[in-house]
Amino acid sequence: MTYTITSSCIGCDRCLSQCPTGAITKDGDTLWINPKLCNSCAGFYRVPQCQAVCPTNNGIARLSPVSSISSGDYWDSWFNSYNRLVEKLNSKKPPTYWEKWFNSYSQELQKVIKR
């Protein structure tokens, strides 16, 4: 059974560094657990480390076949992930520092060349 990050998560990132399988990732401000990578720390620890280091004790919950279908946290997580990915696809990536610098420099250079 895998674990999921619930709406009680405060985003402290403690679980991110403790996961031995690298199943927890951060996308923007949202943490999520990849169910394909999460093995409940089997073979590593007796207790899942994400749940052990969670300061809220409710930020991470175990998914069971029944609760994964009926749990509001599961669907909240699913829709949050979906909306986050759609927003990422629709948003224009802001220019990096060097792109801004290059554009500014080339504009100033064009002014000097035209004189």
C-alpha positions as CSV (number, residue, x, y, z in Angstrom):
1,M,0.0,0.0,0.0
2,T,1.3,3.4,-0.8
3,Y,0.9,6.7,1.0
4,T,-0.5,10.1,-0.1
5,I,0.0,13.6,1.0
6,T,-3.2,15.0,2.5
7,S,-4.6,18.5,2.7
8,S,-3.2,18.7,6.2
9,C,0.3,19.0,4.8
10,I,2.0,22.3,5.7
11,G,4.7,22.0,3.1
12,C,7.7,21.7,5.4
13,D,9.6,19.4,2.9
14,R,10.9,17.1,5.7
15,C,9.4,14.1,3.9
16,L,11.1,15.0,0.7
17,S,14.6,14.4,2.0
18,Q,13.7,11.3,4.1
19,C,12.1,9.2,1.3
20,P,14.6,6.3,0.5
21,T,13.0,5.5,-2.9
22,G,12.7,9.1,-4.1
23,A,8.9,8.7,-4.5
24,I,8.2,12.2,-3.1
25,T,8.6,15.1,-5.4
26,K,7.9,18.8,-5.3
27,D,6.3,20.6,-8.2
28,G,6.0,24.3,-7.3
29,D,4.6,24.5,-3.8
30,T,2.9,21.1,-4.0
31,L,4.4,17.8,-2.7
32,W,3.1,14.5,-4.1
33,I,4.0,10.8,-3.8
34,N,4.5,8.7,-6.9
35,P,2.5,5.5,-6.1
36,K,4.7,3.6,-8.6
37,L,7.9,4.4,-6.6
38,C,6.4,4.3,-3.0
39,N,6.8,0.9,-1.3
40,S,6.1,2.0,2.2
41,C,9.8,2.0,3.0
42,A,9.8,-1.9,2.8
43,G,13.4,-3.1,2.9
44,F,14.6,0.2,4.2
45,Y,12.8,1.0,7.5
46,R,10.2,-0.6,9.7
47,V,8.1,2.6,9.7
48,P,7.5,4.8,6.6
49,Q,9.9,7.7,7.0
50,C,7.6,10.3,5.4
51,Q,5.0,9.6,8.0
52,A,7.6,9.4,10.8
53,V,9.0,12.9,10.1
54,C,5.7,14.6,9.4
55,P,5.2,17.4,12.0
56,T,1.4,17.4,11.6
57,N,1.0,13.6,11.9
58,N,-1.9,14.0,9.5
59,G,0.0,15.3,6.5
60,I,0.6,11.8,5.1
61,A,-1.9,9.0,5.0
62,R,-1.9,5.4,3.9
63,L,-4.0,4.6,0.9
64,S,-6.1,1.5,1.0
65,P,-8.1,0.1,-2.0
66,V,-11.4,1.3,-0.4
67,S,-10.2,4.7,0.9
68,S,-8.4,5.6,-2.3
69,I,-11.7,5.6,-4.1
70,S,-13.9,7.3,-1.5
71,S,-11.4,9.6,0.3
72,G,-11.9,13.3,-0.3
73,D,-8.1,13.8,0.1
74,Y,-7.4,11.5,-2.8
75,W,-9.6,13.4,-5.2
76,D,-8.4,16.7,-3.8
77,S,-4.8,15.6,-4.5
78,W,-5.8,14.3,-8.0
79,F,-7.5,17.5,-9.0
80,N,-4.7,19.7,-7.5
81,S,-2.2,17.7,-9.6
82,Y,-4.3,17.9,-12.7
83,N,-4.9,21.7,-12.4
84,R,-1.3,22.3,-11.6
85,L,-0.2,20.5,-14.7
86,V,-2.7,22.2,-17.0
87,E,-1.7,25.6,-15.6
88,K,1.9,24.7,-16.3
89,L,1.1,23.8,-19.9
90,N,-0.9,26.9,-20.5
91,S,1.5,29.4,-18.8
92,K,4.3,31.0,-20.6
93,K,7.7,30.4,-19.0
94,P,9.1,33.7,-17.7
95,P,12.5,34.6,-19.2
96,T,15.5,33.8,-17.1
97,Y,18.0,36.4,-15.8
98,W,20.4,35.8,-18.8
99,E,17.6,36.1,-21.4
100,K,16.5,39.4,-19.8
101,W,20.2,40.6,-19.8
102,F,20.8,39.5,-23.4
103,N,17.6,41.3,-24.6
104,S,18.5,44.5,-22.7
105,Y,22.1,44.4,-23.9
106,S,21.2,43.8,-27.5
107,Q,18.7,46.7,-27.5
108,E,21.3,49.0,-26.1
109,L,23.9,47.7,-28.6
110,Q,21.4,48.4,-31.5
111,K,21.0,52.0,-30.3
112,V,24.8,52.5,-30.3
113,I,25.2,51.0,-33.7
114,K,22.4,53.2,-35.2
115,R,24.2,56.4,-34.0
